[in-house]
Amino acid sequence: MPRAPPPFARVPLAGRPGAISLYAADALAAMPARVGRHRASVVVTSPPYNLGVAYGRYRDRRPRPEYLAWIGGLRDAVDVVLADRGSFFLNVGGPPRDPWLPFDVARTVGERFVLQNVIHWVKSIAIDRAAAGRSAGLARDLAVGHYKPLVSDRYVHGAHEYVFQFSRRGDVPIDRLAIGVPYQDPSNVARWRRAARPLRCRGNTWFLPYPTIRERARDRPHPATFPPELPLWCVRLHGVGRTRLVVDPFVGIGASAVAAARLRLPFAGFDLDPEYLTVAAARVRAELARPAPA
Ligand SMILES: C[S@@+](CC[C@H](N)C(=O)[O-])C[C@H]1O[C@@H](n2cnc3c(N)ncnc32)[C@H](O)[C@@H]1O
């Protein structure tokens, strides 16, 4: 194995063992040596989607077979670091004109891992008042979340991406109620009164809009991020108590690092671009300066 690079930034988890470590390195080459064999409880990441996005250091356009071979390299590197009972959460989206892209990526990863859950990250949604029912108390039809207009006479607006949860055998226990939702329907009241926690499973549709920002260059200086709540929910679903180390091979400006910091969990993240990592380190420090959530 190649020698592991030193961290670009290392922020200790004050009062707890471990740190949030960020590496300016090619993850496929550096991650196995840096993280070690079967050390990662959770790998949560979003790779470049090969759509020509203008990243700082990475050229996001190559022939599809070459791209999928590269995804195969990611799969092999994750195979080295993922614990026996670990979860690999892979976020991928595809434009309406290329709907097979996420499935091609998932198929490539599925050559080694078992696809345990398919989650739909919903970025925007319209809910008709009538469909929500009287108990929801809506005053009008709702349309909430991030909406990027698409001019097309062929395609509907793409409002979601996938999060594929892979594991080694498809049998990793999950903590569904860690991200559960309260029962809403009065007919379920008797059932939830009997339950240990008055919650039901959230299911596989996760509505997570982007936080509203004022100035893109200052508030979100990266072309393709996910909100920290996405990796946060993934780790909580895997089980915080069973998580020793969280890893993100494509950490960007650090959403997954912020999530690990919020949970006070050790973390290793990689990116080719030191400018993104500088932002990520600042976000992690800001997160750790806040009191730990209860
Ligand atoms: C989709 S973005 C991830 C964004 C991240 N989830 C966030 O919220 O900020 C993909 C990232 O992968 C990085 N990248 C591309 N190839 C890489 C490689 N071989 N090793 C490490 N990082 C790489 C790019 O610089 C980019 O920041």
The ligand as an SDF file (V2000), in Angstrom:
LIG
                    3D

 27 29  0  0  0  0  0  0  0  0999 V2000
  -19.9220   15.9600   -5.4650 C   0  0  0  0  0  0  0  0  0  0  0  0
  -18.5390   16.7390   -4.7850 S   0  0  0  0  0  0  0  0  0  0  0  0
  -18.7090   16.3780   -3.0540 C   0  0  0  0  0  0  0  0  0  0  0  0
  -19.2790   17.5320   -2.2910 C   0  0  0  0  0  0  0  0  0  0  0  0
  -19.4850   17.2950   -0.8020 C   0  0  0  0  0  0  0  0  0  0  0  0
  -20.4280   16.2190   -0.5670 N   0  0  0  0  0  0  0  0  0  0  0  0
  -19.9710   18.5750   -0.1300 C   0  0  0  0  0  0  0  0  0  0  0  0
  -21.1440   18.6080    0.3300 O   0  0  0  0  0  0  0  0  0  0  0  0
  -19.2120   19.5590   -0.1000 O   0  0  0  0  0  0  0  0  0  0  0  0
  -17.2000   15.7290   -5.2790 C   0  0  0  0  0  0  0  0  0  0  0  0
  -15.8350   16.1810   -4.7850 C   0  0  0  0  0  0  0  0  0  0  0  0
  -14.8860   15.1510   -5.1350 O   0  0  0  0  0  0  0  0  0  0  0  0
  -13.6170   15.7710   -5.2970 C   0  0  0  0  0  0  0  0  0  0  0  0
  -12.7790   14.7710   -5.9950 N   0  0  0  0  0  0  0  0  0  0  0  0
  -12.8290   14.3700   -7.2910 C   0  0  0  0  0  0  0  0  0  0  0  0
  -11.9650   13.3670   -7.5140 N   0  0  0  0  0  0  0  0  0  0  0  0
  -11.3730   13.0890   -6.3290 C   0  0  0  0  0  0  0  0  0  0  0  0
  -10.4160   12.1220   -5.8970 C   0  0  0  0  0  0  0  0  0  0  0  0
   -9.8640   11.2330   -6.7440 N   0  0  0  0  0  0  0  0  0  0  0  0
  -10.0450   12.1130   -4.5980 N   0  0  0  0  0  0  0  0  0  0  0  0
  -10.5740   13.0060   -3.7150 C   0  0  0  0  0  0  0  0  0  0  0  0
  -11.4870   13.9520   -4.0650 N   0  0  0  0  0  0  0  0  0  0  0  0
  -11.8750   13.9870   -5.3590 C   0  0  0  0  0  0  0  0  0  0  0  0
  -13.9470   17.0600   -6.0380 C   0  0  0  0  0  0  0  0  0  0  0  0
  -12.9320   18.0190   -5.8450 O   0  0  0  0  0  0  0  0  0  0  0  0
  -15.2910   17.4600   -5.3700 C   0  0  0  0  0  0  0  0  0  0  0  0
  -15.0910   18.3950   -4.3380 O   0  0  0  0  0  0  0  0  0  0  0  0
  1  2  1  0
  2  3  1  0
  2 10  1  0
  3  4  1  0
  4  5  1  0
  5  6  1  0
  5  7  1  0
  7  8  2  0
  7  9  1  0
 10 11  1  0
 11 12  1  0
 11 26  1  0
 12 13  1  0
 13 14  1  0
 13 24  1  0
 14 15  1  0
 14 23  1  0
 15 16  2  0
 16 17  1  0
 17 18  1  0
 17 23  2  0
 18 19  1  0
 18 20  2  0
 20 21  1  0
 21 22  2  0
 22 23  1  0
 24 25  1  0
 24 26  1  0
 26 27  1  0
M  CHG  2   2   1   9  -1
M  END
$$$$
